[in-house]
Amino acid sequence: MGRANVVRGATARALGARDGQVLVVRPERLRLGDAGVPGVVRERRYTGAAAFYQVETETGDRLEVLAGPEAAAVGDRVYLEPLRCLTFPEGPA
């Protein structure tokens, strides 16, 4: 299956989900862009030609993004844009 971000609530809605939906987006399907959901890079892990970034949104959610190794530095303010994501009805807790 691989890595995936599972997001609910305000962050999910900001990325394109509707009320009552869970949003699932893989790290390679998120991009660090000029607009979108604001956040701060909390961690960067190199994987060779790319890096995994942990981005904390203003609402406290942490999402993993796969991007170039020089795309951002720890502490940078960035914006997350989804390239492709899936939504599902939120089930009972």
Secondary structure as the mmCIF struct_conf table of DSSP 4:
data_model
#
loop_
_struct_conf.conf_type_id
_struct_conf.id
_struct_conf.beg_label_comp_id
_struct_conf.beg_label_asym_id
_struct_conf.beg_label_seq_id
_struct_conf.end_label_comp_id
_struct_conf.end_label_asym_id
_struct_conf.end_label_seq_id
STRN STRN1 ASN A 5 VAL A 7
HELX_RH_AL_P HELX_RH_AL_P1 GLY A 9 ALA A 14
TURN_TY1_P TURN_TY1_P1 LEU A 15 GLY A 16
HELX_LH_PP_P HELX_LH_PP_P1 ALA A 17 ARG A 18
TURN_TY1_P TURN_TY1_P2 ASP A 19 GLY A 20
STRN STRN2 GLN A 21 VAL A 25
HELX_RH_3T_P HELX_RH_3T_P1 PRO A 27 ARG A 29
STRN STRN3 LEU A 30 GLY A 33
BEND BEND1 ASP A 34 GLY A 36
STRN STRN4 VAL A 37 TYR A 46
BEND BEND2 GLY A 48 ALA A 49
STRN STRN5 ALA A 51 THR A 57
TURN_TY1_P TURN_TY1_P3 GLU A 58 THR A 59
BEND BEND3 GLY A 60 GLY A 60
STRN STRN6 ARG A 62 ALA A 67
TURN_TY1_P TURN_TY1_P4 PRO A 69 GLU A 70
BEND BEND4 ALA A 71 ALA A 71
TURN_TY1_P TURN_TY1_P5 VAL A 74 GLY A 75
STRN STRN7 ARG A 77 PRO A 82
BEND BEND5 LEU A 83 ARG A 84
STRN STRN8 LEU A 86 PRO A 89
#
